[in-house]
Amino acid sequence: MAQVYVIKGATLVNEGELSYDDVLIRDGRIEEISSEIEVQGNCTEINAEGLHLFPGIIDDQVHFREPGLTHKGEIYTEAKAAVAGGTTSFMEMPNTVPNATTLEELEKKYQRAAVCSLANYSFFMGGNNHNLEETLKVDYTNVCGLKLFMGSSTGDMLVDNPQTLEGFFSKVPALIATHCEFDPLVKETQKRIVEEYGEDLPAYFHPIIRNEEACYRSSSFAVELARKFNTRLHILHISTAKELSLFSNALPLEQKRITAEACIHHLWFSDEDYATKGNFIKWNPSVKTAYDRDKILEAVANDTIDVVATDHAPHTLAEKGEPYLKAPSGGPLVQHSLQAMLEFYHLGKLTLPHIAKKMSHDVATAFRLNDRGFIREGYKADLVLVNLNEGQTVTRQNCLYKCGWSPFEGYTFKSTIQKTFVNGHLVFDKGRFNESQFGERLSFKSLV
């Protein structure tokens, strides 16, 4: 029998407001929100005075590396790190091995998550230059969307044929999420840089090779296609100020057909950090200038950017220790995403309700997610209790990622995740896990 909880005395961070209410959890859902709920019968009371209660974080872009790349991470290990950081639901990308570009391979990932993921889950269908008909067979009320790599990726996932792209944009009745970098320009720039400087390049060449123009040329093409076919387009990990001109905050999110995501690393780091972090902040798209970083944060604050995610993509220390050109792009972030965003609150750059909006409410709205993303009666009880005034220093010893490191190593966050509920199950409690219940498959309202 599912345990019944009453969370008492917390400050709820929800739907643009802070309120002091009790929350009753029963049968995996929020049964009641009230200023005073009496604890009766077989019910566990949680004293949350001095703590803030957020809706569970929904991360719309992670790479958990299973199948095929499990030396870097697994669904189990990375989902465990996620719930420790307050992320209760994730949407995972198809560039695993084999690529999730068939219904059969996609469904295998769902079957695996059902028996090992402590967080709720969904997996993107992957597109390539040859599988348009296969993507049209997907039931997108049970799959978060279609992922297109309009920039280089692993395996056979670069979609660079204009006619193929038009097919996807005109026919797929779902959200299309894109990685936008113009691959020919990236390759041409790298070739020129290597000819001039040799192959032993420091990591600060990464934003020079994967530059603003490569991002903008691809993003603007995606937007052009979406406008032509009225496609529901979601552009991932915006990394340049220039790209912000492609998006708008003029319409409510519910009415937008084109939306954008910012990632933690593009809000946090700049090209000045390559000197100390090197390959540990090597991502695609690249971390760029402080000006880009600050403008992206402004766009998050004013709703030009719609959601915040991680692009969590672990690699081993040995892989990251390779010379710059050989080291893979990506890094682990999902355990610390909410803590990182709360630093912007402490710095006076974002309000607590806006953090909940960008990491929970607006993700649920953008993806038309059923019964999640808000603290509402009748909704799934995906909840996070946070102590805003208890610091935590990131060390390799307390990183839960299978890869065992974090780009935040040595940094002391001002806030700490205390408890995480997934579907009413207290899965994380001050460093302890209850793994007796796994997460659920996410479901979505149809776009058609």
WOGI-V357325 format. One record per residue. N is the residue number from 0. SS is DSSP state (helix for helix, strand for strand, loop for the rest). PSI is psi in whole degrees, -180 to 180 (NA if undefined). OMEGA is omega in degrees with one decimal (NA if undefined). Layout:
# WOGI-V357325
N | SS | PSI | OMEGA
N | SS | PSI | OMEGA
This chain:
# WOGI-V357325
0 | loop | 134 | 179.6
1 | loop | 140 | -179.3
2 | loop | 147 | 177.8
3 | loop | 134 | -179.4
4 | strand | 147 | 164.5
5 | strand | 118 | 175.0
6 | strand | 117 | -172.7
7 | strand | 136 | 169.2
8 | strand | 8 | 179.9
9 | strand | 158 | 168.3
10 | strand | 113 | -179.3
11 | strand | 132 | 176.6
12 | strand | 102 | -166.6
13 | strand | 129 | 172.6
14 | loop | 48 | 172.9
15 | loop | 3 | -174.5
16 | strand | 161 | 166.9
17 | strand | 130 | 179.8
18 | strand | 157 | 179.6
19 | strand | 98 | -175.4
20 | strand | 157 | 170.3
21 | strand | 153 | -180.0
22 | strand | 125 | 177.6
23 | strand | 127 | 179.7
24 | strand | 126 | 177.9
25 | strand | 137 | 177.5
26 | loop | 38 | 173.4
27 | loop | -1 | -177.0
28 | strand | 165 | 174.9
29 | strand | 111 | -176.6
30 | strand | -37 | -176.3
31 | strand | 141 | 170.4
32 | strand | 119 | -173.9
33 | strand | 159 | 179.8
34 | loop | -22 | 179.8
35 | loop | 109 | 176.8
36 | loop | 125 | 179.4
37 | loop | 136 | 178.1
38 | loop | 120 | -177.3
39 | loop | 148 | 172.5
40 | loop | -145 | -176.2
41 | loop | 75 | -175.3
42 | loop | 135 | 179.3
43 | strand | 124 | 177.6
44 | strand | 133 | 175.7
45 | strand | 116 | 178.0
46 | strand | 111 | -175.2
47 | loop | 24 | 178.2
48 | loop | 133 | -178.2
49 | loop | -3 | 179.9
50 | loop | 161 | 178.3
51 | strand | 134 | -179.1
52 | strand | 117 | 179.0
53 | strand | 153 | 164.7
54 | strand | 148 | -179.5
55 | loop | 140 | 179.9
56 | strand | 137 | 177.2
57 | strand | 114 | -177.4
58 | strand | 114 | -173.9
59 | strand | 7 | 178.2
60 | strand | 102 | 173.5
61 | strand | 158 | 173.7
62 | strand | 104 | -176.3
63 | loop | 0 | 163.6
64 | loop | 4 | 179.7
65 | loop | 129 | 8.4
66 | loop | 168 | 164.6
67 | loop | -20 | -177.7
68 | loop | 35 | -169.0
69 | loop | -4 | 170.8
70 | loop | -19 | 179.1
71 | loop | -39 | -176.4
72 | loop | 163 | 177.5
73 | loop | 161 | 175.7
74 | helix | -44 | -178.6
75 | helix | -52 | -174.6
76 | helix | -42 | -175.0
77 | helix | -33 | 174.5
78 | helix | -34 | 176.2
79 | helix | -44 | 175.4
80 | helix | -37 | -178.9
81 | helix | -50 | -177.1
82 | helix | -29 | 175.2
83 | helix | -24 | 178.8
84 | loop | 5 | 177.7
85 | loop | 3 | 176.8
86 | strand | 118 | -175.1
87 | strand | -15 | 179.4
88 | strand | 144 | 178.1
89 | strand | 157 | 173.4
90 | strand | 122 | -167.5
91 | strand | 149 | -170.0
92 | loop | 158 | -170.0
93 | loop | 0 | -175.0
94 | loop | 50 | 170.6
95 | loop | -174 | -178.2
96 | loop | 110 | 2.8
97 | loop | 162 | 176.3
98 | loop | 145 | 178.2
99 | loop | 70 | -178.0
100 | loop | 8 | 172.3
101 | loop | 156 | 177.6
102 | helix | -36 | -179.0
103 | helix | -49 | -179.4
104 | helix | -36 | 177.4
105 | helix | -46 | -176.9
106 | helix | -30 | 176.8
107 | helix | -36 | 179.8
108 | helix | -40 | 176.8
109 | helix | -42 | 179.4
110 | helix | -39 | 179.1
111 | helix | -45 | -179.0
112 | helix | -33 | -177.3
113 | helix | -24 | -176.7
114 | loop | 9 | -178.7
115 | loop | -12 | -174.1
116 | loop | 122 | 177.0
117 | loop | -14 | 177.3
118 | loop | 161 | 172.1
119 | strand | 156 | -167.7
120 | strand | 151 | 164.8
121 | strand | 157 | -177.3
122 | strand | 131 | 177.2
123 | loop | 141 | 164.4
124 | strand | 142 | 179.6
125 | strand | 140 | 174.8
126 | loop | 151 | 170.3
127 | loop | -173 | -176.0
128 | loop | -2 | -171.3
129 | loop | -3 | -168.5
130 | loop | 28 | -179.5
131 | helix | -46 | -177.4
132 | helix | -35 | 178.5
133 | helix | -39 | -179.0
134 | helix | -23 | 179.5
135 | loop | -11 | 178.9
136 | loop | -10 | -173.3
137 | loop | 140 | 170.1
138 | loop | 101 | -173.9
139 | loop | 8 | 167.0
140 | loop | -11 | 178.0
141 | loop | 5 | 180.0
142 | loop | 134 | -170.3
143 | loop | -24 | 179.3
144 | loop | -171 | 177.7
145 | strand | 131 | 178.5
146 | strand | 128 | 175.1
147 | strand | 126 | 174.1
148 | strand | 97 | 174.3
149 | strand | 38 | 179.5
150 | loop | 164 | -170.4
151 | loop | 147 | 177.3
152 | loop | -175 | 179.0
153 | loop | 158 | 175.9
154 | loop | -136 | -172.9
155 | loop | 40 | -168.6
156 | loop | 1 | 174.1
157 | strand | 121 | 177.4
158 | loop | 101 | -173.4
159 | loop | 6 | 178.1
160 | loop | 116 | -175.7
161 | helix | -37 | 179.5
162 | helix | -38 | 177.2
163 | helix | -44 | 178.2
164 | helix | -42 | 177.7
165 | helix | -36 | 177.0
166 | helix | -48 | 178.2
167 | helix | -49 | -174.7
168 | helix | -28 | -177.1
169 | helix | -21 | -170.5
170 | helix | -29 | -173.9
171 | loop | 121 | -176.0
172 | loop | 53 | -173.2
173 | loop | 172 | 172.3
174 | loop | 130 | 174.6
175 | strand | 118 | 178.3
176 | strand | 133 | -173.9
177 | strand | 142 | 163.9
178 | strand | 116 | -172.3
179 | strand | 105 | 166.2
180 | loop | 137 | -178.5
181 | loop | 103 | -169.7
182 | helix | -41 | 179.3
183 | helix | -38 | 178.5
184 | helix | -40 | 177.2
185 | helix | -47 | -178.6
186 | helix | -41 | 179.5
187 | helix | -42 | -179.6
188 | helix | -42 | 179.3
189 | helix | -42 | 179.3
190 | helix | -44 | -179.5
191 | helix | -42 | -179.1
192 | helix | -44 | -179.0
193 | helix | -40 | 177.9
194 | helix | -32 | -177.2
195 | helix | -38 | -171.9
196 | helix | -9 | -175.9
197 | loop | 177 | -175.0
198 | loop | -14 | -179.0
199 | loop | 71 | -174.4
200 | loop | 143 | 170.3
201 | loop | 162 | -173.4
202 | helix | -19 | -177.8
203 | helix | -7 | 173.0
204 | helix | -12 | -174.7
205 | helix | -48 | 178.2
206 | helix | -13 | 174.0
207 | helix | -40 | 179.1
208 | helix | -50 | 177.7
209 | loop | 81 | -165.5
210 | loop | -179 | -178.2
211 | helix | -45 | -175.8
212 | helix | -38 | 178.3
213 | helix | -39 | 178.2
214 | helix | -50 | -173.6
215 | helix | -40 | -177.7
216 | helix | -40 | -179.4
217 | helix | -45 | -179.5
218 | helix | -43 | -178.6
219 | helix | -34 | 176.5
220 | helix | -42 | 177.5
221 | helix | -44 | 178.9
222 | helix | -40 | 178.1
223 | helix | -45 | 178.4
224 | helix | -43 | -178.4
225 | helix | -40 | 178.7
226 | helix | -36 | -179.9
227 | helix | -40 | -173.2
228 | helix | 5 | -177.4
229 | loop | 41 | -179.2
230 | loop | 147 | 171.2
231 | loop | 99 | -173.4
232 | strand | 136 | 176.8
233 | strand | 110 | -178.5
234 | strand | 126 | -174.5
235 | loop | 159 | 171.1
236 | loop | 66 | 174.9
237 | loop | 130 | -173.8
238 | loop | 0 | -177.5
239 | loop | 150 | 174.6
240 | loop | -34 | -177.6
241 | helix | -38 | -178.7
242 | helix | -21 | -176.9
243 | helix | -23 | 178.2
244 | helix | -15 | -179.5
245 | helix | -11 | -172.9
246 | loop | 168 | -174.6
247 | loop | 154 | 171.5
248 | loop | 20 | -175.8
249 | loop | -28 | -178.9
250 | loop | 152 | 169.2
251 | loop | 151 | -176.9
252 | helix | -37 | -178.6
253 | helix | -25 | -177.0
254 | helix | -6 | -178.4
255 | loop | 138 | 171.8
256 | loop | -18 | -180.0
257 | strand | 120 | -178.5
258 | strand | 169 | -175.3
259 | strand | 153 | 179.3
260 | strand | 141 | 167.9
261 | strand | 149 | 179.4
262 | strand | 155 | -175.4
263 | helix | -45 | -174.4
264 | helix | -31 | 177.4
265 | helix | -17 | 174.7
266 | helix | -18 | -168.7
267 | helix | -49 | -173.2
268 | loop | 164 | 172.3
269 | loop | 177 | -178.8
270 | helix | -17 | 176.0
271 | helix | -22 | -175.9
272 | helix | -11 | 178.0
273 | helix | -28 | -178.0
274 | helix | -33 | -178.7
275 | helix | -30 | -175.9
276 | helix | -26 | 177.8
277 | helix | -131 | -177.4
278 | helix | -16 | -179.4
279 | helix | -15 | 171.9
280 | helix | 26 | 175.1
281 | loop | 106 | 175.9
282 | loop | 161 | 167.4
283 | loop | 123 | -5.6
284 | loop | 161 | -173.3
285 | loop | 154 | 165.6
286 | loop | 129 | -172.7
287 | loop | -142 | -169.4
288 | loop | 165 | 174.7
289 | helix | -34 | 176.9
290 | helix | -46 | 176.3
291 | helix | -48 | -179.7
292 | helix | -49 | -175.5
293 | helix | -37 | 178.3
294 | helix | -36 | 177.2
295 | helix | -42 | 176.9
296 | helix | -41 | 175.3
297 | helix | -41 | -179.6
298 | helix | -32 | 172.7
299 | helix | -43 | -177.4
300 | helix | -33 | -176.4
301 | loop | 10 | 174.3
302 | loop | 14 | 168.9
303 | loop | -41 | 169.0
304 | loop | 135 | -169.2
305 | loop | -37 | -177.1
306 | strand | 159 | 176.5
307 | strand | 133 | -178.7
308 | strand | -167 | -175.7
309 | loop | -33 | -165.0
310 | loop | 38 | 177.7
311 | strand | 121 | -174.4
312 | strand | 83 | -173.4
313 | loop | 145 | 169.2
314 | loop | 157 | -179.1
315 | loop | 161 | 175.9
316 | helix | -38 | 179.3
317 | helix | -41 | 179.1
318 | helix | -43 | 179.3
319 | helix | -19 | 178.4
320 | loop | -3 | 177.4
321 | loop | 162 | 173.4
322 | loop | 153 | -172.2
323 | loop | -50 | -174.8
324 | loop | -24 | -179.8
325 | loop | -23 | -177.5
326 | loop | 135 | -179.3
327 | loop | 158 | 179.2
328 | loop | 143 | 178.6
329 | loop | 162 | 179.1
330 | strand | 164 | -177.4
331 | loop | 133 | -176.3
332 | loop | -16 | -164.7
333 | loop | -24 | 179.1
334 | loop | -22 | -171.4
335 | loop | 12 | -173.9
336 | helix | -46 | 180.0
337 | helix | -41 | 177.2
338 | helix | -41 | 179.4
339 | helix | -44 | 179.0
340 | helix | -34 | 178.3
341 | helix | -22 | 173.5
342 | helix | -35 | 178.1
343 | helix | -30 | 171.9
344 | helix | -47 | -179.6
345 | helix | -29 | 178.0
346 | loop | -3 | 179.2
347 | loop | 19 | -177.0
348 | loop | -23 | 177.3
349 | loop | 147 | 174.4
350 | loop | 161 | 176.7
351 | helix | -46 | 177.9
352 | helix | -33 | -179.5
353 | helix | -32 | 174.8
354 | helix | -45 | 176.2
355 | helix | -37 | -180.0
356 | helix | -49 | -174.4
357 | helix | -28 | -174.2
358 | helix | -12 | -177.7
359 | helix | -69 | -174.3
360 | helix | -53 | -171.5
361 | helix | -23 | 173.1
362 | helix | -46 | 178.3
363 | helix | -41 | -179.2
364 | helix | -46 | -177.8
365 | helix | -38 | -177.9
366 | loop | 1 | -180.0
367 | loop | 46 | -176.8
368 | strand | 140 | 180.0
369 | loop | 125 | 163.9
370 | loop | 33 | 177.4
371 | loop | 166 | 173.9
372 | loop | -5 | -179.9
373 | loop | 156 | 171.3
374 | loop | 91 | -177.0
375 | loop | 145 | 174.8
376 | loop | 133 | -178.3
377 | loop | -16 | 179.1
378 | loop | 159 | 175.0
379 | strand | 141 | -177.0
380 | loop | 72 | 171.3
381 | loop | 106 | -168.3
382 | strand | 153 | -179.0
383 | strand | 127 | 174.2
384 | strand | 129 | -174.0
385 | strand | 137 | 169.1
386 | strand | 110 | -177.1
387 | loop | -12 | -172.2
388 | loop | 25 | 175.0
389 | loop | 116 | -175.3
390 | loop | 159 | 176.0
391 | strand | 126 | 178.3
392 | strand | 133 | -179.8
393 | loop | 125 | 176.2
394 | loop | 164 | 176.0
395 | loop | -28 | -178.7
396 | loop | -32 | -179.0
397 | loop | 8 | 171.8
398 | loop | 131 | -178.6
399 | loop | -6 | 177.1
400 | loop | 146 | 177.9
401 | loop | -31 | -179.4
402 | loop | -19 | 168.9
403 | loop | 19 | 179.7
404 | loop | 169 | 177.9
405 | loop | 145 | 174.0
406 | loop | -11 | 178.5
407 | loop | 7 | -177.7
408 | loop | 131 | 179.2
409 | loop | -14 | -179.8
410 | loop | 140 | 176.7
411 | strand | 109 | 174.7
412 | strand | 148 | -178.3
413 | loop | -15 | -176.5
414 | loop | 156 | -179.0
415 | strand | 139 | 173.9
416 | strand | 123 | -178.0
417 | strand | -52 | -176.1
418 | strand | 146 | 176.1
419 | strand | 127 | 174.7
420 | strand | 133 | 173.1
421 | strand | 115 | -176.5
422 | loop | 43 | 177.9
423 | loop | 0 | -179.7
424 | strand | 124 | 179.3
425 | strand | 90 | -172.4
426 | strand | -29 | -178.1
427 | strand | 129 | -177.0
428 | strand | 96 | 177.0
429 | loop | 51 | 176.1
430 | loop | -9 | 179.8
431 | strand | 144 | -179.1
432 | strand | 142 | 170.0
433 | loop | 103 | -172.6
434 | loop | 25 | -178.5
435 | loop | -8 | -178.4
436 | loop | 137 | 179.5
437 | loop | 168 | 179.7
438 | loop | -180 | -176.7
439 | loop | 157 | 174.3
440 | strand | 130 | 179.6
441 | loop | 150 | 176.3
442 | loop | 157 | -168.8
443 | strand | 150 | 172.4
444 | loop | 142 | -179.2
445 | loop | 146 | 175.1
446 | loop | -13 | -175.9
447 | loop | NA | NA
